[in-house]
Amino acid sequence: MTLMFSLFSYMGLGPALDGSQLEVLEHHPERPVSDTPLLFVHGAYAGAWCWDAHFLPYFARRGYHAYALSLRGHGESAGHESLHSAGISDYVQDVASVVERFDSPPILVGHSMGGMVVQSILSAIKLQAQCSWLPYRRPACAVPR
């Protein structure tokens, strides 16, 4: 599967990283219910660790392959020395490099700045479904027919 992100007109200033330099935490189900993986993207002052205590095990227990990456300069990923020059387009490339590893397109879940990264990705590729979570409200989801 190839995702092309050349549609983005903004350029990141950070050095290029390949996917092997990014921390990716994984929880796998005993009995999978879906081949579609879940990929969680953290906010600005966090890393993959923020998803590891509750969300990854929760979804794995329910039959999903759950992954969380640490964007460059966060968690155990490379790039701490150049974090000040990383931008959203760099983080989009980080997510894209992890997405390329999957056999099928993942469901992307982003929090805070991670939500902005996910929205940037979704604006460039065809959506199968879209969900928004608003504070103090029920999730509003739409699946195109």
C-alpha positions as CSV (number, residue, x, y, z in Angstrom):
1,M,0.0,0.0,0.0
2,T,1.4,3.4,-0.9
3,L,0.2,6.7,0.4
4,M,1.3,9.8,-1.3
5,F,1.6,13.0,0.8
6,S,3.1,15.2,-1.9
7,L,-0.2,17.0,-1.9
8,F,1.0,19.0,1.1
9,S,2.2,22.4,0.2
10,Y,4.0,23.1,3.4
11,M,7.5,21.8,4.1
12,G,8.8,20.6,7.4
13,L,12.2,21.8,8.4
14,G,13.2,18.7,10.5
15,P,15.6,16.0,9.2
16,A,14.0,13.0,7.4
17,L,13.4,10.0,9.6
18,D,12.7,6.5,8.4
19,G,10.0,4.4,10.1
20,S,12.6,2.3,12.0
21,Q,13.6,5.4,14.0
22,L,10.1,5.8,15.4
23,E,8.9,4.1,18.6
24,V,5.8,2.0,17.9
25,L,4.0,0.2,20.8
26,E,1.8,-2.7,19.9
27,H,-1.0,-4.8,21.6
28,H,-2.4,-7.7,19.7
29,P,-5.6,-9.6,20.4
30,E,-5.9,-13.3,21.3
31,R,-8.8,-13.6,18.9
32,P,-8.9,-10.9,16.2
33,V,-12.2,-9.5,15.1
34,S,-10.9,-7.3,12.4
35,D,-7.9,-7.1,10.1
36,T,-8.0,-3.3,10.3
37,P,-5.4,-2.0,12.7
38,L,-5.9,1.0,15.0
39,L,-3.1,3.6,15.1
40,F,-3.0,6.1,17.9
41,V,-1.2,9.5,17.5
42,H,-0.4,11.4,20.7
43,G,-0.5,15.2,21.4
44,A,2.4,17.7,21.7
45,Y,3.7,16.9,25.2
46,A,3.3,13.1,25.2
47,G,4.4,10.0,23.4
48,A,3.2,6.5,22.6
49,W,3.3,5.8,26.3
50,C,0.1,7.8,26.9
51,W,-2.0,5.2,25.0
52,D,-0.2,2.2,26.5
53,A,-1.8,1.9,29.9
54,H,-5.5,1.9,28.9
55,F,-6.3,2.3,25.3
56,L,-4.0,-0.2,23.6
57,P,-4.9,-3.1,26.0
58,Y,-8.6,-2.1,25.9
59,F,-8.9,-2.4,22.1
60,A,-6.7,-5.5,22.0
61,R,-9.0,-7.2,24.5
62,R,-11.8,-6.4,22.1
63,G,-10.1,-8.1,19.2
64,Y,-8.2,-5.2,17.5
65,H,-4.5,-4.9,16.7
66,A,-3.7,-1.6,18.4
67,Y,-0.6,0.5,17.8
68,A,0.7,3.8,19.1
69,L,3.7,5.7,17.7
70,S,5.9,8.3,19.2
71,L,6.3,11.2,16.8
72,R,9.9,12.4,16.1
73,G,11.4,14.0,19.1
74,H,8.9,12.4,21.5
75,G,9.0,9.2,23.6
76,E,11.7,6.8,22.5
77,S,11.7,8.0,18.9
78,A,14.7,9.7,17.3
79,G,14.8,13.4,16.7
80,H,15.0,14.9,20.2
81,E,17.8,17.2,19.1
82,S,15.7,18.7,16.3
83,L,12.3,18.8,17.9
84,H,12.3,22.6,17.7
85,S,12.3,22.5,13.9
86,A,9.7,19.7,13.4
87,G,6.4,20.7,12.0
88,I,3.0,19.1,11.3
89,S,4.2,18.0,7.8
90,D,7.1,16.1,9.5
91,Y,4.7,14.4,11.8
92,V,2.4,13.5,8.9
93,Q,5.5,11.8,7.3
94,D,6.1,10.0,10.6
95,V,2.6,8.6,10.6
96,A,2.8,7.8,6.9
97,S,6.0,5.8,7.4
98,V,4.2,3.7,10.1
99,V,1.0,3.3,8.0
100,E,3.1,1.9,5.2
101,R,4.0,-1.1,7.4
102,F,0.3,-2.3,7.6
103,D,-1.3,-4.7,5.2
104,S,-4.5,-2.6,5.3
105,P,-5.2,1.0,5.9
106,P,-5.5,1.7,9.7
107,I,-8.1,3.6,11.6
108,L,-6.3,6.7,12.8
109,V,-7.0,8.1,16.3
110,G,-5.4,11.4,17.3
111,H,-5.4,13.5,20.4
112,S,-4.8,17.2,20.5
113,M,-1.9,17.9,18.1
114,G,-2.1,14.3,17.0
115,G,-5.7,15.1,15.9
116,M,-4.3,17.9,13.7
117,V,-1.8,15.4,12.2
118,V,-4.6,12.9,11.5
119,Q,-6.8,15.6,9.9
120,S,-3.9,16.6,7.6
121,I,-3.6,13.0,6.5
122,L,-7.3,12.5,6.0
123,S,-7.5,15.6,3.9
124,A,-5.1,14.0,1.4
125,I,-6.5,10.5,1.2
126,K,-9.9,8.9,0.5
127,L,-11.9,8.4,3.7
128,Q,-13.8,5.2,4.5
129,A,-15.3,6.8,7.7
130,Q,-14.9,9.9,9.7
131,C,-15.5,10.5,13.4
132,S,-15.3,13.6,15.6
133,W,-15.3,13.7,19.4
134,L,-16.4,16.8,21.1
135,P,-16.0,17.4,24.8
136,Y,-19.0,16.6,26.9
137,R,-20.9,15.2,23.9
138,R,-21.5,11.8,22.4
139,P,-19.2,10.9,19.4
140,A,-20.7,12.0,16.1
141,C,-19.8,9.5,13.4
142,A,-20.6,9.2,9.7
143,V,-19.8,6.3,7.4
144,P,-20.3,7.3,3.8
145,R,-22.4,4.9,1.7
